[in-house]
């Protein structure tokens, strides 16, 4: 059985295009870099921590009566981080820092109280 030269040419062209695409996107040129992976994980953790602080603030505001201030605790942020994102060993100082940051960014001084500044 003879091989079809046109089919062989199409397959070879496809293989070349795949290899060029892999080289161009950097997967073959840049091997796995553990430092870059660790930095990406730290950025993701910080982003999720800020999101957990926002979620804790929203939950506290919903639970507060209309004439009472919302009380947001650092433990609430840690609980949201564990429940929503699966991060169980959340350092308390990082959770407090994220809560302070989101507390100030969210204009919470007028209607919220927190223990993040202690």
NORRAMO-V39757 format. One record per backbone hydrogen bond with DSSP energy under -0.5 kcal/mol. NH is the residue of the N-H (numbers start at 0). CO is the residue of the C=O. E is the energy in kcal/mol with one decimal. If there is no record, write none. Layout:
nh:NH co:CO e:E
nh:NH co:CO e:E
This chain:
nh:4 co:2 e:-0.5
nh:7 co:3 e:-2.1
nh:8 co:4 e:-1.9
nh:9 co:5 e:-2.2
nh:10 co:6 e:-2.3
nh:11 co:7 e:-2.5
nh:12 co:8 e:-2.4
nh:13 co:9 e:-2.2
nh:14 co:10 e:-2.4
nh:15 co:11 e:-2.3
nh:16 co:12 e:-2.4
nh:17 co:13 e:-2.2
nh:18 co:14 e:-2.3
nh:19 co:15 e:-2.6
nh:20 co:16 e:-2.4
nh:21 co:17 e:-2.4
nh:22 co:18 e:-2.4
nh:23 co:19 e:-2.8
nh:24 co:20 e:-2.3
nh:25 co:21 e:-0.9
nh:26 co:21 e:-1.3
nh:27 co:21 e:-0.9
nh:29 co:25 e:-2.3
nh:30 co:28 e:-0.7
nh:33 co:31 e:-0.6
nh:36 co:32 e:-2.1
nh:37 co:33 e:-2.2
nh:38 co:34 e:-2.3
nh:39 co:35 e:-2.0
nh:40 co:36 e:-2.1
nh:41 co:37 e:-2.3
nh:42 co:38 e:-2.2
nh:43 co:39 e:-2.3
nh:44 co:40 e:-2.5
nh:45 co:41 e:-2.4
nh:46 co:42 e:-2.3
nh:47 co:43 e:-2.5
nh:48 co:44 e:-2.3
nh:49 co:45 e:-2.2
nh:50 co:46 e:-2.1
nh:51 co:47 e:-2.4
nh:52 co:48 e:-2.1
nh:53 co:49 e:-2.3
nh:54 co:50 e:-2.4
nh:55 co:51 e:-2.3
nh:56 co:52 e:-2.2
nh:57 co:53 e:-2.4
nh:58 co:54 e:-2.3
nh:59 co:55 e:-2.2
nh:60 co:56 e:-2.3
nh:61 co:57 e:-2.0
nh:62 co:58 e:-1.8
nh:63 co:59 e:-1.4
nh:67 co:64 e:-1.5
nh:69 co:110 e:-3.0
nh:71 co:69 e:-0.6
nh:71 co:112 e:-3.2
nh:72 co:70 e:-0.5
nh:75 co:72 e:-0.6
nh:76 co:72 e:-1.2
nh:77 co:73 e:-2.2
nh:78 co:74 e:-2.4
nh:79 co:75 e:-2.4
nh:80 co:76 e:-2.5
nh:81 co:77 e:-2.0
nh:82 co:78 e:-2.7
nh:83 co:79 e:-2.9
nh:84 co:79 e:-0.6
nh:84 co:80 e:-1.1
nh:85 co:81 e:-0.8
nh:86 co:80 e:-1.6
nh:87 co:85 e:-0.9
nh:89 co:87 e:-1.7
nh:90 co:88 e:-0.6
nh:94 co:90 e:-2.0
nh:95 co:91 e:-2.5
nh:96 co:92 e:-2.1
nh:97 co:93 e:-2.4
nh:98 co:94 e:-2.3
nh:99 co:95 e:-2.5
nh:100 co:96 e:-2.3
nh:101 co:97 e:-2.6
nh:102 co:98 e:-2.5
nh:103 co:99 e:-2.3
nh:104 co:100 e:-2.0
nh:105 co:101 e:-2.0
nh:106 co:103 e:-0.9
nh:107 co:102 e:-2.0
nh:110 co:107 e:-0.6
nh:111 co:107 e:-1.9
nh:112 co:69 e:-3.2
nh:114 co:71 e:-1.0
nh:117 co:114 e:-1.1
